[in-house]
Amino acid sequence: MAFLNINGRSVAYRLLGAEANPLVVLAHPLGMSQAVWDDVLPGLLPRYRVLTWDLPGHGASQAWGEGPIIPADLAAEALALADHAGAGRFHFAGTSIGGVVGQQLVAEHGERLLSATLTNTGAVIGNAELWTTRAGRVRQEGLAAMSEEIVPRWFAPACFEAEPALKNGWCIQMGRGDDESYALLCEMLGRDVFTGKLSGKDVKVQLFGGSEDMATPPATLEALAGECDGAPLEILEGVGHVPSVEVPDLFAEKLLAVMAVDLSDVGTNGVD
């Protein structure tokens, strides 16, 4: 793991793989960390350079501090890290709030993207009341206390049955996060939506969802597909909210297929 100072904050990231390979940037869900990509990496690294990072107050990244967080702030982190890696253009994949980061990139920085894979996310996720309520509870109760309630919503029941330690492990990870950063991100999700912002963008977009996803059910992904001019959508059967953890080999296979685009018009590492 390495660290980069971005706008006065220390951001934890990993940059793995051969420098000559095209870059793919991966953004994790709310309450988790860049560790969600660990089991996907072996499938990607033979062909791609991979950059992952921790969102504000998550994993090893510094807490946000004062003031609201907007999607443009998170997209700026992704772009700063891609610049640090020397990539003019890159592939992007993000899950949940990571997919919101991807939507911001599609909406405002499409010229930087070779492709955008958005999973288990939406132009609108939940509603403002839900997120305002959760932000208030997090500030009062703390992430550690709420993790037992939230983590089970991330995974299909069969996943817990196959890996009994999964729930406890992610509850511990979530509980270590910064309460205020998480609350600010909740408020962002309730306030900043992408309705009407994603049409007519010259970006290859692929959507994935999970049939067992309680947080962003298939209907949410279908609405997002409509916002993205009918972008292709595949619902993964028996999968919940975090396919990179639940079915990493399958997810890597799907992502590789999306990223198999013609790179003849850019350098092999995505630098113009």
ABEGO torsion letter per residue (X at the ends): XBBBBBGGBBBBBBBBEBAABBBBBBBBBBGBBAAAAAAAAAAAAAABBBBBBBBBGBEABBBAEBEBBBAAAAAAAAAAAAAAAGBABBBBBBBEAAAAAAAAAAAAAAAABABBBBBGBBABBEBAAAAAAAAAAAAAAEAAAAAAAAAAAABBAAAAAABAAAAAAAAAAAAABBAAAAAAAAAAAAABBABGAABGBBBBBBBBBBAABAABBAAAAAAAAAAAGGBBBBBBBGBBABAAAABAAAAAAAAAAAABBBAAABBAAGBX
